[in-house]
């Protein structure tokens, strides 16, 4: 897994590349040093951002309030911050999903 998960105060941050308007939702691989996630929601009125937060919260087993888009609200490339988890936990959970 090439994407980098960085430890920050209280949690982690990592880069995400979103593919809005996809037919299915979930992790589809990597995009450089970012995790690529397909979302069924369109990139309109923040719907894709809401879907990304919901998707990551579900994948990582944390409340939605623990997931925050730290930068890139209007871009497909985003930095996401998740509180209450460690870099090892995130890597382990996302590696398990990608290998399925």
N, CA, C and O atoms as a Tinker XYZ file with bonds, in Angstrom:
   400  protein
     1  N      0.859000   -1.170000    0.000000    73     2
     2  CA     0.000000    0.000000    0.000000    64     1     3
     3  C      0.902000    1.229000    0.000000    63     2     4     5
     4  O      1.675000    1.435000    0.936000    81     3
     5  N      0.807000    2.036000   -1.035000    73     3     6
     6  CA     1.693000    3.187000   -1.195000    64     5     7
     7  C      1.142000    4.461000   -0.557000    63     6     8     9
     8  O      1.905000    5.385000   -0.275000    81     7
     9  N     -0.153000    4.525000   -0.330000    73     7    10
    10  CA    -0.670000    5.777000    0.230000    64     9    11
    11  C     -0.205000    5.935000    1.671000    63    10    12    13
    12  O     -0.092000    4.967000    2.422000    81    11
    13  N      0.061000    7.183000    2.029000    73    11    14
    14  CA     0.677000    7.473000    3.323000    64    13    15
    15  C     -0.362000    7.899000    4.350000    63    14    16    17
    16  O     -1.176000    8.786000    4.094000    81    15
    17  N     -0.325000    7.264000    5.503000    73    15    18
    18  CA    -1.171000    7.645000    6.629000    64    17    19
    19  C     -0.257000    8.302000    7.650000    63    18    20    21
    20  O      0.685000    7.678000    8.139000    81    19
    21  N     -0.535000    9.559000    7.972000    73    19    22
    22  CA     0.309000   10.320000    8.898000    64    21    23
    23  C     -0.372000   10.464000   10.246000    63    22    24    25
    24  O     -1.571000   10.730000   10.326000    81    23
    25  N      0.395000   10.287000   11.287000    73    23    26
    26  CA    -0.130000   10.512000   12.634000    64    25    27
    27  C     -0.187000   12.009000   12.905000    63    26    28    29
    28  O      0.776000   12.734000   12.654000    81    27
    29  N     -1.322000   12.461000   13.420000    73    27    30
    30  CA    -1.501000   13.849000   13.841000    64    29    31
    31  C     -2.066000   13.814000   15.250000    63    30    32    33
    32  O     -2.432000   12.750000   15.748000    81    31
    33  N     -2.138000   14.957000   15.887000    73    31    34
    34  CA    -2.627000   15.008000   17.263000    64    33    35
    35  C     -4.049000   14.443000   17.349000    63    34    36    37
    36  O     -4.978000   14.989000   16.754000    81    35
    37  N     -4.206000   13.362000   18.082000    73    35    38
    38  CA    -5.512000   12.756000   18.305000    64    37    39
    39  C     -5.986000   11.797000   17.234000    63    38    40    41
    40  O     -7.062000   11.214000   17.366000    81    39
    41  N     -5.201000   11.616000   16.164000    73    39    42
    42  CA    -5.656000   10.725000   15.104000    64    41    43
    43  C     -4.676000   10.648000   13.950000    63    42    44    45
    44  O     -3.461000   10.612000   14.145000    81    43
    45  N     -5.234000   10.624000   12.726000    73    43    46
    46  CA    -4.413000   10.477000   11.521000    64    45    47
    47  C     -4.931000   11.399000   10.420000    63    46    48    49
    48  O     -6.038000   11.932000   10.499000    81    47
    49  N     -4.097000   11.573000    9.390000    73    47    50
    50  CA    -4.546000   12.242000    8.181000    64    49    51
    51  C     -3.963000   11.499000    6.986000    63    50    52    53
    52  O     -2.896000   10.891000    7.075000    81    51
    53  N     -4.673000   11.560000    5.882000    73    51    54
    54  CA    -4.194000   10.926000    4.658000    64    53    55
    55  C     -4.885000   11.557000    3.455000    63    54    56    57
    56  O     -5.935000   12.186000    3.577000    81    55
    57  N     -4.268000   11.371000    2.290000    73    55    58
    58  CA    -4.790000   11.927000    1.048000    64    57    59
    59  C     -5.806000   10.969000    0.434000    63    58    60    61
    60  O     -5.659000    9.749000    0.495000    81    59
    61  N     -6.837000   11.561000   -0.157000    73    59    62
    62  CA    -7.891000   10.790000   -0.822000    64    61    63
    63  C     -8.141000   11.409000   -2.189000    63    62    64    65
    64  O     -8.138000   12.632000   -2.329000    81    63
    65  N     -8.355000   10.581000   -3.182000    73    63    66
    66  CA    -8.782000   11.031000   -4.506000    64    65    67
    67  C    -10.178000   10.457000   -4.721000    63    66    68    69
    68  O    -10.358000    9.239000   -4.706000    81    67
    69  N    -11.164000   11.326000   -4.921000    73    67    70
    70  CA   -12.555000   10.883000   -5.052000    64    69    71
    71  C    -12.968000   10.779000   -6.510000    63    70    72    73
    72  O    -12.533000   11.551000   -7.364000    81    71
    73  N    -13.819000    9.801000   -6.762000    73    71    74
    74  CA   -14.426000    9.614000   -8.077000    64    73    75
    75  C    -15.937000    9.691000   -7.885000    63    74    76    77
    76  O    -16.585000    8.666000   -7.671000    81    75
    77  N    -16.511000   10.904000   -7.959000    73    75    78
    78  CA   -17.950000   11.045000   -7.743000    64    77    79
    79  C    -18.749000   10.520000   -8.934000    63    78    80    81
    80  O    -18.232000   10.433000  -10.048000    81    79
    81  N    -20.006000   10.173000   -8.691000    73    79    82
    82  CA   -20.895000    9.715000   -9.749000    64    81    83
    83  C    -20.596000    8.315000  -10.242000    63    82    84    85
    84  O    -20.978000    7.963000  -11.358000    81    83
    85  N    -19.927000    7.513000   -9.441000    73    83    86
    86  CA   -19.587000    6.136000   -9.824000    64    85    87
    87  C    -20.802000    5.225000   -9.664000    63    86    88    89
    88  O    -21.771000    5.582000   -8.994000    81    87
    89  N    -20.743000    4.063000  -10.276000    73    87    90
    90  CA   -21.860000    3.121000  -10.166000    64    89    91
    91  C    -21.860000    2.385000   -8.830000    63    90    92    93
    92  O    -22.912000    1.947000   -8.363000    81    91
    93  N    -20.675000    2.246000   -8.206000    73    91    94
    94  CA   -20.566000    1.608000   -6.898000    64    93    95
    95  C    -19.719000    2.472000   -5.986000    63    94    96    97
    96  O    -18.968000    3.332000   -6.448000    81    95
    97  N    -19.844000    2.240000   -4.693000    73    95    98
    98  CA   -19.135000    3.046000   -3.704000    64    97    99
    99  C    -18.132000    2.194000   -2.951000    63    98   100   101
   100  O    -18.433000    1.068000   -2.556000    81    99
   101  N    -16.925000    2.741000   -2.750000    73    99   102
   102  CA   -15.925000    2.056000   -1.952000    64   101   103
   103  C    -14.521000    2.352000   -2.422000    63   102   104   105
   104  O    -14.312000    3.145000   -3.340000    81   103
   105  N    -13.553000    1.703000   -1.781000    73   103   106
   106  CA   -12.149000    1.866000   -2.128000    64   105   107
   107  C    -11.891000    1.138000   -3.440000    63   106   108   109
   108  O    -12.229000   -0.037000   -3.586000    81   107
   109  N    -11.287000    1.849000   -4.398000    73   107   110
   110  CA   -11.003000    1.227000   -5.694000    64   109   111
   111  C     -9.512000    1.098000   -5.971000    63   110   112   113
   112  O     -9.122000    0.563000   -7.009000    81   111
   113  N     -8.680000    1.576000   -5.065000    73   111   114
   114  CA    -7.239000    1.439000   -5.242000    64   113   115
   115  C     -6.497000    2.656000   -4.747000    63   114   116   117
   116  O     -6.900000    3.318000   -3.790000    81   115
   117  N     -5.397000    2.933000   -5.429000    73   115   118
   118  CA    -4.556000    4.058000   -5.060000    64   117   119
   119  C     -4.397000    4.980000   -6.252000    63   118   120   121
   120  O     -4.514000    4.564000   -7.404000    81   119
   121  N     -4.130000    6.234000   -5.954000    73   119   122
   122  CA    -3.891000    7.242000   -6.974000    64   121   123
   123  C     -2.663000    8.014000   -6.511000    63   122   124   125
   124  O     -2.779000    8.988000   -5.767000    81   123
   125  N     -1.492000    7.579000   -6.951000    73   123   126
   126  CA    -0.247000    8.147000   -6.435000    64   125   127
   127  C     -0.109000    7.805000   -4.965000    63   126   128   129
   128  O     -0.127000    6.631000   -4.593000    81   127
   129  N      0.029000    8.832000   -4.120000    73   127   130
   130  CA     0.131000    8.584000   -2.677000    64   129   131
   131  C     -1.210000    8.746000   -1.968000    63   130   132   133
   132  O     -1.262000    8.865000   -0.744000    81   131
   133  N     -2.300000    8.751000   -2.747000    73   131   134
   134  CA    -3.652000    8.923000   -2.182000    64   133   135
   135  C     -4.459000    7.638000   -2.318000    63   134   136   137
   136  O     -4.192000    6.810000   -3.190000    81   135
   137  N     -5.433000    7.487000   -1.459000    73   135   138
   138  CA    -6.385000    6.392000   -1.528000    64   137   139
   139  C     -7.497000    6.816000   -2.475000    63   138   140   141
   140  O     -8.071000    7.890000   -2.296000    81   139
   141  N     -7.818000    6.004000   -3.476000    73   139   142
   142  CA    -8.867000    6.354000   -4.431000    64   141   143
   143  C    -10.181000    5.715000   -3.985000    63   142   144   145
   144  O    -10.263000    4.507000   -3.762000    81   143
   145  N    -11.214000    6.568000   -3.859000    73   143   146
   146  CA   -12.515000    6.110000   -3.391000    64   145   147
   147  C    -13.588000    6.529000   -4.391000    63   146   148   149
   148  O    -13.691000    7.701000   -4.755000    81   147
   149  N    -14.376000    5.566000   -4.825000    73   147   150
   150  CA   -15.496000    5.835000   -5.719000    64   149   151
   151  C    -16.734000    6.124000   -4.876000    63   150   152   153
   152  O    -16.990000    5.455000   -3.875000    81   151
   153  N    -17.499000    7.134000   -5.299000    73   151   154
   154  CA   -18.719000    7.532000   -4.591000    64   153   155
   155  C    -19.870000    7.599000   -5.572000    63   154   156   157
   156  O    -19.702000    8.081000   -6.693000    81   155
   157  N    -21.031000    7.126000   -5.171000    73   155   158
   158  CA   -22.194000    7.195000   -6.050000    64   157   159
   159  C    -22.785000    8.597000   -6.099000    63   158   160   161
   160  O    -23.473000    8.941000   -7.060000    81   159
   161  N    -22.532000    9.399000   -5.095000    73   159   162
   162  CA   -23.075000   10.759000   -5.028000    64   161   163
   163  C    -22.405000   11.653000   -6.069000    63   162   164   165
   164  O    -21.216000   11.498000   -6.351000    81   163
   165  N    -23.167000   12.587000   -6.640000    73   163   166
   166  CA   -22.579000   13.528000   -7.598000    64   165   167
   167  C    -21.790000   14.621000   -6.878000    63   166   168   169
   168  O    -21.975000   14.851000   -5.683000    81   167
   169  N    -20.915000   15.284000   -7.618000    73   167   170
   170  CA   -20.115000   16.377000   -7.058000    64   169   171
   171  C    -20.909000   17.678000   -7.132000    63   170   172   173
   172  O    -20.486000   18.636000   -7.779000    81   171
   173  N    -22.051000   17.705000   -6.469000    73   171   174
   174  CA   -22.948000   18.859000   -6.498000    64   173   175
   175  C    -23.385000   19.173000   -5.068000    63   174   176   177
   176  O    -23.775000   18.274000   -4.322000    81   175
   177  N    -23.320000   20.442000   -4.692000    73   175   178
   178  CA   -23.825000   20.908000   -3.390000    64   177   179
   179  C    -23.257000   20.141000   -2.204000    63   178   180   181
   180  O    -23.958000   19.947000   -1.210000    81   179
   181  N    -22.011000   19.701000   -2.285000    73   179   182
   182  CA   -21.378000   19.012000   -1.167000    64   181   183
   183  C    -21.825000   17.579000   -0.963000    63   182   184   185
   184  O    -21.457000   16.959000    0.034000    81   183
   185  N    -22.614000   17.033000   -1.889000    73   183   186
   186  CA   -23.102000   15.655000   -1.715000    64   185   187
   187  C    -21.971000   14.635000   -1.727000    63   186   188   189
   188  O    -21.997000   13.674000   -0.958000    81   187
   189  N    -20.980000   14.835000   -2.589000    73   187   190
   190  CA   -19.849000   13.899000   -2.633000    64   189   191
   191  C    -19.024000   13.991000   -1.354000    63   190   192   193
   192  O    -18.537000   12.972000   -0.864000    81   191
   193  N    -18.860000   15.189000   -0.805000    73   191   194
   194  CA   -18.127000   15.331000    0.456000    64   193   195
   195  C    -18.845000   14.612000    1.588000    63   194   196   197
   196  O    -18.213000   13.926000    2.392000    81   195
   197  N    -20.164000   14.766000    1.653000    73   195   198
   198  CA   -20.946000   14.064000    2.681000    64   197   199
   199  C    -20.828000   12.559000    2.508000    63   198   200   201
   200  O    -20.686000   11.828000    3.489000    81   199
   201  N    -20.885000   12.092000    1.261000    73   199   202
   202  CA   -20.769000   10.657000    0.993000    64   201   203
   203  C    -19.389000   10.139000    1.367000    63   202   204   205
   204  O    -19.265000    9.022000    1.870000    81   203
   205  N    -18.351000   10.934000    1.130000    73   203   206
   206  CA   -16.998000   10.529000    1.494000    64   205   207
   207  C    -16.865000   10.358000    3.001000    63   206   208   209
   208  O    -16.306000    9.367000    3.470000    81   207
   209  N    -17.375000   11.315000    3.755000    73   207   210
   210  CA   -17.318000   11.229000    5.220000    64   209   211
   211  C    -18.068000    9.988000    5.698000    63   210   212   213
   212  O    -17.559000    9.246000    6.539000    81   211
   213  N    -19.262000    9.755000    5.176000    73   211   214
   214  CA   -20.062000    8.581000    5.553000    64   213   215
   215  C    -19.340000    7.287000    5.195000    63   214   216   217
   216  O    -19.305000    6.349000    5.992000    81   215
   217  N    -18.769000    7.239000    4.002000    73   215   218
   218  CA   -18.073000    6.040000    3.527000    64   217   219
   219  C    -16.861000    5.732000    4.400000    63   218   220   221
   220  O    -16.695000    4.596000    4.844000    81   219
   221  N    -16.013000    6.727000    4.652000    73   219   222
   222  CA   -14.827000    6.490000    5.467000    64   221   223
   223  C    -15.175000    6.132000    6.906000    63   222   224   225
   224  O    -14.520000    5.281000    7.508000    81   223
   225  N    -16.188000    6.766000    7.455000    73   223   226
   226  CA   -16.612000    6.428000    8.818000    64   225   227
   227  C    -17.032000    4.962000    8.889000    63   226   228   229
   228  O    -16.682000    4.257000    9.836000    81   227
   229  N    -17.771000    4.510000    7.898000    73   227   230
   230  CA   -18.198000    3.114000    7.862000    64   229   231
   231  C    -17.033000    2.152000    7.692000    63   230   232   233
   232  O    -16.964000    1.129000    8.374000    81   231
   233  N    -16.120000    2.475000    6.787000    73   231   234
   234  CA   -14.970000    1.605000    6.534000    64   233   235
   235  C    -14.050000    1.495000    7.745000    63   234   236   237
   236  O    -13.492000    0.434000    8.026000    81   235
   237  N    -13.901000    2.613000    8.459000    73   235   238
   238  CA   -12.975000    2.642000    9.596000    64   237   239
   239  C    -13.645000    2.346000   10.933000    63   238   240   241
   240  O    -12.964000    2.213000   11.950000    81   239
   241  N    -14.970000    2.241000   10.942000    73   239   242
   242  CA   -15.680000    1.921000   12.179000    64   241   243
   243  C    -15.645000    3.031000   13.205000    63   242   244   245
   244  O    -15.535000    2.772000   14.403000    81   243
   245  N    -15.739000    4.273000   12.739000    73   243   246
   246  CA   -15.743000    5.431000   13.640000    64   245   247
   247  C    -17.005000    6.248000   13.379000    63   246   248   249
   248  O    -17.614000    6.113000   12.318000    81   247
   249  N    -17.405000    7.090000   14.324000    73   247   250
   250  CA   -18.554000    7.967000   14.092000    64   249   251
   251  C    -18.246000    8.972000   12.978000    63   250   252   253
   252  O    -17.087000    9.334000   12.774000    81   251
   253  N    -19.265000    9.419000   12.266000    73   251   254
   254  CA   -19.071000   10.391000   11.185000    64   253   255
   255  C    -18.419000   11.675000   11.691000    63   254   256   257
   256  O    -17.665000   12.312000   10.956000    81   255
   257  N    -18.698000   12.063000   12.929000    73   255   258
   258  CA   -18.096000   13.276000   13.474000    64   257   259
   259  C    -16.585000   13.150000   13.656000    63   258   260   261
   260  O    -15.901000   14.155000   13.845000    81   259
   261  N    -16.060000   11.928000   13.603000    73   259   262
   262  CA   -14.625000   11.709000   13.739000    64   261   263
   263  C    -13.878000   11.917000   12.426000    63   262   264   265
   264  O    -12.648000   11.973000   12.415000    81   263
   265  N    -14.611000   12.030000   11.320000    73   263   266
   266  CA   -14.002000   12.183000    9.991000    64   265   267
   267  C    -14.222000   13.610000    9.521000    63   266   268   269
   268  O    -15.344000   14.118000    9.533000    81   267
   269  N    -13.122000   14.258000    9.103000    73   267   270
   270  CA   -13.195000   15.647000    8.662000    64   269   271
   271  C    -12.387000   15.811000    7.379000    63   270   272   273
   272  O    -11.284000   15.276000    7.266000    81   271
   273  N    -12.925000   16.539000    6.426000    73   271   274
   274  CA   -12.172000   16.886000    5.226000    64   273   275
   275  C    -11.371000   18.139000    5.575000    63   274   276   277
   276  O    -11.926000   19.232000    5.687000    81   275
   277  N    -10.068000   17.965000    5.743000    73   275   278
   278  CA    -9.206000   19.062000    6.194000    64   277   279
   279  C     -8.887000   20.035000    5.070000    63   278   280   281
   280  O     -8.721000   21.229000    5.317000    81   279
   281  N     -8.797000   19.545000    3.846000    73   279   282
   282  CA    -8.569000   20.432000    2.706000    64   281   283
   283  C     -9.073000   19.767000    1.441000    63   282   284   285
   284  O     -9.180000   18.543000    1.363000    81   283
   285  N     -9.381000   20.598000    0.447000    73   283   286
   286  CA    -9.845000   20.082000   -0.836000    64   285   287
   287  C    -11.344000   19.942000   -0.950000    63   286   288   289
   288  O    -11.820000   19.084000   -1.694000    81   287
   289  N    -12.109000   20.761000   -0.236000    73   287   290
   290  CA   -13.575000   20.646000   -0.282000    64   289   291
   291  C    -14.133000   20.757000   -1.696000    63   290   292   293
   292  O    -15.150000   20.135000   -2.003000    81   291
   293  N    -13.494000   21.529000   -2.556000    73   291   294
   294  CA   -13.993000   21.733000   -3.917000    64   293   295
   295  C    -13.162000   20.988000   -4.953000    63   294   296   297
   296  O    -13.269000   21.272000   -6.146000    81   295
   297  N    -12.347000   20.053000   -4.522000    73   295   298
   298  CA   -11.448000   19.322000   -5.407000    64   297   299
   299  C    -11.673000   17.819000   -5.278000    63   298   300   301
   300  O    -12.222000   17.350000   -4.281000    81   299
   301  N    -11.249000   17.074000   -6.285000    73   299   302
   302  CA   -11.290000   15.612000   -6.176000    64   301   303
   303  C    -10.178000   15.099000   -5.259000    63   302   304   305
   304  O    -10.297000   14.024000   -4.672000    81   303
   305  N     -9.104000   15.869000   -5.142000    73   303   306
   306  CA    -7.992000   15.508000   -4.258000    64   305   307
   307  C     -8.209000   16.184000   -2.909000    63   306   308   309
   308  O     -8.347000   17.405000   -2.835000    81   307
   309  N     -8.240000   15.396000   -1.855000    73   307   310
   310  CA    -8.568000   15.908000   -0.528000    64   309   311
   311  C     -7.588000   15.366000    0.508000    63   310   312   313
   312  O     -6.949000   14.334000    0.300000    81   311
   313  N     -7.483000   16.068000    1.610000    73   311   314
   314  CA    -6.787000   15.566000    2.792000    64   313   315
   315  C     -7.862000   15.333000    3.843000    63   314   316   317
   316  O     -8.640000   16.231000    4.162000    81   315
   317  N     -7.894000   14.116000    4.376000    73   315   318
   318  CA    -8.906000   13.729000    5.357000    64   317   319
   319  C     -8.228000   13.523000    6.699000    63   318   320   321
   320  O     -7.138000   12.954000    6.772000    81   319
   321  N     -8.871000   13.985000    7.757000    73   319   322
   322  CA    -8.388000   13.781000    9.125000    64   321   323
   323  C     -9.408000   12.909000    9.847000    63   322   324   325
   324  O    -10.614000   13.140000    9.762000    81   323
   325  N     -8.905000   11.904000   10.560000    73   323   326
   326  CA    -9.775000   11.010000   11.335000    64   325   327
   327  C     -9.236000   10.975000   12.755000    63   326   328   329
   328  O     -8.074000   10.633000   12.973000    81   327
   329  N    -10.076000   11.329000   13.723000    73   327   330
   330  CA    -9.656000   11.310000   15.125000    64   329   331
   331  C    -10.076000   10.004000   15.787000    63   330   332   333
   332  O    -11.065000    9.380000   15.404000    81   331
   333  N     -9.305000    9.613000   16.782000    73   331   334
   334  CA    -9.640000    8.429000   17.557000    64   333   335
   335  C     -9.109000    7.127000   16.996000    63   334   336   337
   336  O     -9.485000    6.057000   17.475000    81   335
   337  N     -8.239000    7.187000   15.987000    73   335   338
   338  CA    -7.635000    5.982000   15.416000    64   337   339
   339  C     -6.140000    6.215000   15.245000    63   338   340   341
   340  O     -5.668000    7.352000   15.250000    81   339
   341  N     -5.403000    5.114000   15.092000    73   339   342
   342  CA    -3.962000    5.216000   14.847000    64   341   343
   343  C     -3.673000    4.908000   13.377000    63   342   344   345
   344  O     -4.513000    4.355000   12.668000    81   343
   345  N     -2.486000    5.272000   12.941000    73   343   346
   346  CA    -2.079000    4.993000   11.560000    64   345   347
   347  C     -2.084000    3.491000   11.282000    63   346   348   349
   348  O     -2.477000    3.061000   10.197000    81   347
   349  N     -1.651000    2.695000   12.252000    73   347   350
   350  CA    -1.642000    1.240000   12.073000    64   349   351
   351  C     -3.052000    0.689000   11.910000    63   350   352   353
   352  O     -3.275000   -0.191000   11.079000    81   351
   353  N     -4.005000    1.191000   12.685000    73   351   354
   354  CA    -5.394000    0.729000   12.580000    64   353   355
   355  C     -5.978000    1.055000   11.207000    63   354   356   357
   356  O     -6.616000    0.209000   10.580000    81   355
   357  N     -5.756000    2.278000   10.747000    73   355   358
   358  CA    -6.287000    2.695000    9.445000    64   357   359
   359  C     -5.670000    1.856000    8.330000    63   358   360   361
   360  O     -6.380000    1.366000    7.451000    81   359
   361  N     -4.367000    1.693000    8.367000    73   359   362
   362  CA    -3.684000    0.903000    7.339000    64   361   363
   363  C     -4.193000   -0.524000    7.326000    63   362   364   365
   364  O     -4.461000   -1.072000    6.257000    81   363
   365  N     -4.332000   -1.134000    8.486000    73   363   366
   366  CA    -4.805000   -2.514000    8.573000    64   365   367
   367  C     -6.224000   -2.653000    8.027000    63   366   368   369
   368  O     -6.507000   -3.595000    7.287000    81   367
   369  N     -7.110000   -1.739000    8.377000    73   367   370
   370  CA    -8.499000   -1.827000    7.925000    64   369   371
   371  C     -8.607000   -1.599000    6.425000    63   370   372   373
   372  O     -9.357000   -2.303000    5.749000    81   371
   373  N     -7.875000   -0.631000    5.894000    73   371   374
   374  CA    -7.958000   -0.342000    4.476000    64   373   375
   375  C     -7.243000   -1.391000    3.630000    63   374   376   377
   376  O     -7.665000   -1.656000    2.504000    81   375
   377  N     -6.176000   -1.992000    4.143000    73   375   378
   378  CA    -5.509000   -3.079000    3.422000    64   377   379
   379  C     -6.426000   -4.280000    3.315000    63   378   380   381
   380  O     -6.453000   -4.950000    2.283000    81   379
   381  N     -7.174000   -4.559000    4.365000    73   379   382
   382  CA    -8.113000   -5.683000    4.349000    64   381   383
   383  C     -9.194000   -5.460000    3.302000    63   382   384   385
   384  O     -9.589000   -6.401000    2.613000    81   383
   385  N     -9.677000   -4.236000    3.174000    73   383   386
   386  CA   -10.720000   -3.915000    2.203000    64   385   387
   387  C    -10.179000   -4.044000    0.785000    63   386   388   389
   388  O    -10.847000   -4.608000   -0.082000    81   387
   389  N     -8.965000   -3.524000    0.536000    73   387   390
   390  CA    -8.402000   -3.569000   -0.810000    64   389   391
   391  C     -8.111000   -4.988000   -1.260000    63   390   392   393
   392  O     -8.156000   -5.275000   -2.457000    81   391
   393  N     -7.814000   -5.881000   -0.329000    73   391   394
   394  CA    -7.458000   -7.248000   -0.709000    64   393   395
   395  C     -8.670000   -8.120000   -0.972000    63   394   396   397
   396  O     -8.517000   -9.251000   -1.432000    81   395
   397  N     -9.870000   -7.632000   -0.695000    73   395   398
   398  CA   -11.089000   -8.426000   -0.901000    64   397   399
   399  C    -11.468000   -8.435000   -2.346000    63   398   400
   400  O    -12.467000   -9.050000   -2.719000    81   399
